[in-house]
Amino acid sequence: MLELLTWAVGGILWVLSGMHLYWVFGGQKGAKAAIPSTGTALLFEPSKIGTSIVAILLALAAWFVLELGGVTQFLFFSTFHSYGAGLLSCVFILRSIGDFKWVGLFKRKKGTVFAKWDTVLYSPLCFLLGTAILVIMFLRTA
């Protein structure tokens, strides 16, 4: 079970990293649904550098999870497993809760393409990823 959960979480993070790289290199599909908006204008225009940083961080998070779950032999983050898992889990769970206005399960702004996808997919996925990382951490240390 630990190995399956580890591969699932790591795989999802790799795919998310790949999506961000797709956008960095000019891909447009799904981009409008991935950025919060007022309904008439995007809240921000993501830069290629910022999107690249997110892609790199997601790839590092994927590798970290694969290490944490024990499915890789090359250990780059081994000294950070306990703190890193808690931190990474908090990042995803806090993202799922959101800012209470534009993003997250408790957002006030509804009715936009982003808000719909955030409610149906992004926020629940972040909550599940955060929770799964905690489960991997506890199963690994048990």
Secondary structure, DSSP 8 states (H G I E B T S, - for coil): -HHHHHHHHHHHHHHHHHHHHHHHTT--TTTGGGS-B-SSSBS----HHHHHHHHHHHHHHHHHHHHHTT--S--SSGGGHHHHHHHHHHHHHHHHH--SSSSSTT-S--SSHHHHHIIIIIHHHHHHHHHHHHHHHHHHH-
